[in-house]
Amino acid sequence: MNETKAKKKVLIISHDKIGSSMAGPGIRYHYMAQTLCADFDVTVGFFDPSYLPEEDFAHSYKARHIDAHSFEPGFEGFEIIISHWLSETMLHYCNTHSIFVVIDLYVPGPVENLASTIYGGKAIKYENDFEYNRALTMYKKFFENGDLFLFSNERQLDYWTGYAFGSDQIHLSTYQERPIYDRFIYAPMGIDTNQAIKHTKDVIKGVVPGIDRHDKVLLWTGGIWNHFDGQVLIKAMGKLKNKRPDIKLFFIGTQHPNPNVPEMKESFDTRKLATKLGLIDRTVFFNDGWVKYSERINYLLEADVAVNTHKSSIETEFSHRTRVLDHLLAGLPTISTKGDYLTDAVIGPKGLGVVVPPNDESSLADAIISILEPDKSSDIKKTIALEREAFDWEKTMSDLTQFLSGDIHKLALLSSAPKVHKISKTRRVVKKVLPVPIKKAIIRTLRMK
C-alpha cells in the first residue's frame, strides 16, 4: 500500500487586503496562494485582520489572522514562509525553528520608498532619511537571513544583485555556503487565463452620463499613484476634445481599496487639470472609489484601448506594472510610456500596443488616434491572443513551485553579519500599546536588563 506523502506546509503573508476589492499586493498573494495550492498545503496570513477575505470570496487556501506582536502560534508548524516583510524577531524565530524563508522582492522597496517621497508633494527633510535608512537596513537583514528571493524581471535581478554586493552580503570565503545569486527566483505577477472573460452588465458606454454607446473609450485601469503621469494624458485629451469628441477617457478608480492608503497627489492634480481644461464629464470621467475585482472585467471589455502613462524616474526603471497584465487578459491594446520593463521588453517589441515618449502630450494624442484605427487595433488584438498564455500564473509561478517542491535547505548565515535577536514579548507588547516617546524610554530600559 502506497502512502501519500504529506504536502509541505506554506505560509504566505499578505500585507494588503484580499477580497472583492484588491490592489496589486492582494492580487499577487491571492493568486500565488491559489497556484501553490496544487502542490502545497497553503495558508495566507494577515497581520491586519481587516485584510482577511470576505466569507463569500472564493479561495482554495486557508486564511487566518496572525498577531504581529505575538506571532509564534501563527508561524508554528510551517516549513516555508513567503513574505514581503518580516521583523527581526520573526527572522530569528524562522532561523531557530528551521523555517525556510522566502523574501518576496517583486517590488524594489527602497526605490518605491524614494519615489513615493519625492512625488508626494511634501517638503523633504533630513528627518526623512532616518526612516529611509531604516528601510535600507531592513533589506540588508532580509539578505542576511533569507533563503530564497523572488524578483519580477531582469532589471530587478540586476538591482537586487547589486544591492546584495553593496550591502556586504557577498564574501569570497563564504559564498559557496551562502550563494545568494543562485537563490534568486523569477516570480512576476501573472493573469488567470482560465477565468471566464464575459461581459455581464453595462458599466460605461450608455451608462455613464456623457459616454454614448458608440464612443471610443480609453481606460485607465488602476489608481492614479504619484509615480504615474495622469496629467500628460489630460493634456493629450485637451488636444483631442474638439477634433475627436467621441474619444472618452475613463479612470477606473481614484481611491485605493485599502482605507489606510489616502488618495494621492497625482490623483488630485490630474482631476484639477481636467477641470481647468473643461474636460470633466465631457471627455474625461473619474470613477470615485474602486471597482470590485470581479467587476473590473466589464470595464475592460467595454474599453477600446487601455492607457498606462508614467513619469520618467528610477521607479519606472525598476517597476513591473501590475494592471498592464489586465490589458493582456482582456485583449486590450495598450498605449504605454517608454521606460518600464513591460513596455520596453513586452508591449513594444511584441506589438501589443503603442509606445510613446514620456511627458509628450502631442505624441500621446497621435498614438490615441492611431491605435483606434480598426485595422491597427485588430492586428494588436490578434497578437495579444497569441501571447497572453505566457503570462498565466502557472507560468509565472512555475520556477518557485519547482524550487520549493525539491529538497530545500536553509542557507548558512554569514558569520560576519550581526545576529538578529529575539525580542521579548514584554518589549513587543510595550511597542504595540504605548505612545512612541514612552515606548522608546521603556525599550531603552529593557535593553539594559
N, C-alpha and C positions, 0 to 999 in steps of 0.2 A: 504493500500500500504506500503510495507516494504522499509525503507530507507537503502541504502547501507552505512555502516559505513566507513568513510574515513580511509585510511591506515596511520599508523604513518609515519612521515617523518624522514628518517635516512640519516645522512651524514657520509660517510666513508672517512677518509683522507688517501690517498696513498702517502707515502714518497719515492716511486720509480716509474719507468715507467711502464705503462700498454700499451700493444700493441702487435705488431707482434713479437717483441723480449722482453722477460721478464726474470728477475731473481726471486728469492723466494718471496720478498715482493710484487712485481707486480702481480705475480701469485696468491698470497693469497688474495689480495684485489679485484682482478677481480672476482674470484670465490666466495668469501664471498658476494660480491655485487650481483652476478648472483643468488646465492642461496636465499638471503634475499628478492630479488625482488618479490618472490612468495607471500610474506606476508606483505611487507612494500613498501613505496614509497622511493626508494633508489637513492641517488646521490653520486658519488665519486668525491671528491675534491682534487686538486693538488696545492700545494704551488709553484711548478715549472711548468710553462706552457709547457715546453718541454716534460713533462712526460705524457701529455694527449694522449689518444689512437688516432691512425690514423683514418681518416674518414671511411676507408673500414674495420676497425677492428670491428667485430660483438660483440655487448654487449646489454643487456636488460635495463641497468640502465642509468641514466643521468650522464654526466661528465662535470666538469667545473673547471676553474682556480680560485683559491682564493688567493688574495694578503695577504701574511702572516703578513704584517705590517698594513694593513687596512682591516682586516678580517671580521669585523662586518656584512657587507652586505652579505657575503658568509655564515655566520652562522645563519643569521636571518631566522626564520620560522621553524627551525628543532627542533624536540622533543628529538632526540637522536644523539649523535656524537660518532663515534668509531674511535680511533686513537692510533697510536704507540707513538705519541708525541704531546703535546700541551704546548704552552708557558704559563707563569704565567698570562699574560693578557687574554689569551683565557680561561683559567680556571676560572678567575674572571668573565668573560662575561657569561660563562655557569652557574656559581653559581648564578649570579644575574638575569638571564633570565630563570631559571628553566629548563635548558637543561640537560638531563640525560647523564652523561659522562662515556663512556666505554673505559678503558685503555687496549690496546692490548699488553699483556706481553708475546706473543708467543715466543719471543726471549729474554733471560735474558740479557738485555743491559749491566749492569756492568761487567758481565762475558765476553761478546763479546768484550767489550772495552779493558779489561785486556788482553785477548788472542791476539787481533789484534796488540796491542802494543808490547807485549812480543815476538811474532813471526814476527814482522815487519822488523827485521834485523837492526834497528837503535838503537843507544845507548839511554838508558832510563835515563832521567834527572829528578831532583827534580821538575822541572817546569811541567813535565807531570802530576804530582799529582794534580796540580791546575785544569786542565780540567777534570781529572778523578773524583775529589771530587765534581766538579760542576755537573757531571752526577749523582753522588750518591744523591746529594741534589735534583736534578730534580725528581728522582724516589720517593723520600720522599714526594715531593709535589703532585705527582700523587696519592699516597696513601692517602694523607690528603684531596684531593679534588675529587677523582674519585668516581663513584657509582657502577661500575662493573669492574672486572678484568679477562682477558682471559689468559689461560695458555695452554700449549701443551701436557704435560704428568705429571705423578705423581712426578717425580723428581723435575720438575719445580714448582709444587704446594708446595712441601716441601721447596724449595729455597725461593719462594716469601712469604710463611707464616713466615719463619724465618726473612726475610727482614722486614716484617711488624712489627714483635715484636722488632727487633733490631733498627728500626728507630722510636721507641716510638709511634706507631700507635695503640697499644692495651692498653687501660686503663680499669681497673676493673669497675670504677664508670660509664663509658660511653659506655661500649661495647654493651649493648643492644640497644643503639641508633645508633651505628655505627659498626655492626657486619661484619667486613671485610671478615672473613673466609667464611661466608655464601654468599658472593658476588664474590667468585672465580668460574669461569665457564670454563669447559673443552671445548676448541675450537681449535683443532690442524689443521694442513694442511690436505688436502684431495686429492682425484682424481675424475675425471669425468668419471664414469664407463659407462655413456650413450653415450659417444662420439664414433664415428666410428674409430676403430683401423685398418686402411687399409694402405697397402704399395702402394704408388703411383708412386715412382720412385727410381731407384738405386742411392745410395749415398755413399756407402763404398765399398762393395765387387764388384770387377770388374770395379770400378770407380777410387778409389784412387790408384795411381801407387804404386805397391808393395803389394797390398792386392788382392789376387785372389778370385774367386767366391767360392772356396772350402775351403778357410782358416777359422779358428775359430777366431772370433773377441771378444775381451774383450772391453767393452765400459765404459769409464769414463764419466758420464752423466752431469756434471756441470762444474763450474770453479775450478781452482786449487788454492783454498784460502789458506792462510798461516797456518790455523789450521789443514788442511789436510796433508797427507803424500804421495805425489806423488813419492818421491824418493825411498821409500821402494818398491813400485810397479815396478819402473825401475830396481832396483836390482834383483827383482824376475824374471823379463823378461830377465835380463842378464844371469841368471841361466838356462833359457829355450831356449836361442837363437840357440844353436846347437842341443839340444835334441828334441825340438819341434818348428822348424822354421815356421810351419804352424799357430802358435798362434800369433795373431797380436793385439796389444793394440792401441786403438784409443781414443784420448782425444777430446771430442765433442766441447770444446771451451776454449780459454785462456783469452779472453778479455770480461769483464763484459759489458752487453748491455747498462748500464748507463755510458755515457762517462766521468762522474765525478769520476768513480772508476778506478784507474790505475791497470795495470797488477801487480800481487802480487809477492813477493819474492819467495814463494814456486813454483810458475809457472816458473820463470826464473831458479831456482835451479834444478827443475825437468828436464827441457829441457837441461840444461848444463850437467847433469849427463848422460842423454840418449845419448848426443853427445859424451861424454868422453868414454862411453862403446861401441860406434859404433853401436847403435841401431836405430838411427834416419833414418826414411824412409826404414828401413829393417824389424824390428818387432815392432817399436814404431812410432806412427804417431800423429802429432798435427794439429788440425784444428784451424787455426788462426781466431780470431774474435768470433762470436757467432751464433749458429744455430737459425733460426727463430722458435718461439714457436710451430707453427703448423707443421713445417717440422721435428721436433725432432722425431716424430713417425716413420718416415722412418729409422732413425738411430737406434732407439730402436728395430725395427722389424728385422733389418739386423744383430744385435748383437746376440751372443750366450750366453754371460754372462755379467752382469754389475758388476763394481767394486767400492767399497767405502772404502778407507783406510784413516785413520787419526791418528794424534799423540795422545798419552795418556796425557790428560790435563783436566783442570777444564772446558774448553769449551766443550770437548767431553762429560763429565759427564752430563751436563745440556742441551745438544743440542737436536734438533728434525730435522733430516736430510730430507730436502725437496725433493731432487732429488731421494732419495731411493723410494719414493712413485711412481715415474715414472716407476721404475723397476716392481713394482706390477701391474701398469696399463697395461704394455706391456707383462706381464707374464714372465719376465726375472729372472732367478736365480741370486742371489746376493752373491758375496764374500765381506764380511764386517769385519772390525776390531772391536774386542771386546771393549766395553766401553760406547758407546752411547745408548740411550734408545731404539731406534727402533731395533738396533742389539741385545741387551740383552733381550728385552721383546717381540720382534716380530719375527725377522728373524731367530734367533737361536731356541727359544722354539717351534715355529710353523713350522719349517722345510722349510723356504722359501729361504734357501741358505746355505752357509758355513761360519762359523765364525772363524777368525784367531786371534792370539795374536798380539798386536801392535809391530811394529819395528822388525818383524821377517820374513825376506825375504825367508827363507827356507820353513817355514810353508805356506807362501803365494804361493810359487811356487808349492808346493804339492797340495794346495787347487785348484789351477787353473787346474792342471791335473785331479784331482778327479772330479770336478764339470762338466767337459766336457765329462765325460763318459756318453754315451747315456742313460743308464738305470737311473742313478742318476739324470741327467738333466730332463728326462721325469717325474720322480716322483715329483721333485720340482715344475715343471710347473703345474702338476695336483693339488698340494696343493695350489699353488698361486691362481688358478682358483676358489677354494673353499673359499678363504679368502678375496679376493680383494673387495667384496661388502661392507665389514665392514669399508673400508676406503673412501667410497664415500663422497663427500662434503655435501650431505644432512644429512648423519650420523654425520659427524664431526661438523657440524654447528647446529645440532638439539637442543642441550641444550641452545645455545644462542638464537635461534629462539623462543623456548618455553618461555624463561625468558622474552624477550622483548615483546612478544605477550600478556603477562599478565599485571597486574596492577602495573606498575613500579613506583617507587618513589625515589627521591634523598636521599642519606644518610645524616644524620646530620653531620655538621662539628665539629671537636673537638675544644672545647673552648680553650684548651691549645696550639693549633697549631698556628703558625704565619699566619696571614691572607694574602692571595695573594692580591695584589693591582692592580688596573687598571693603566696601563702606558699610559700617554697622547700620542695623535697622533703626537705631536711635537717631543717628545722623540723617538718615533718609526721611524719617518722619518729621524731623526738625525742618529740613529743607522744603518739605511739602506744605506745612501748615503755617509757618511763621513768616512775617514780613521780611524782605530782603536784608535790611540792616541788622535785624535781630538774628536772622539765620547766620549771617557772616560772623557775628560775635560768638554765637554758641558753637558754630563749627570750628572756629579758631580754638576755642577752649577744648573741644572734643579731640582735636588733633594733638593736643599736648598731653593727652592721657595715654 
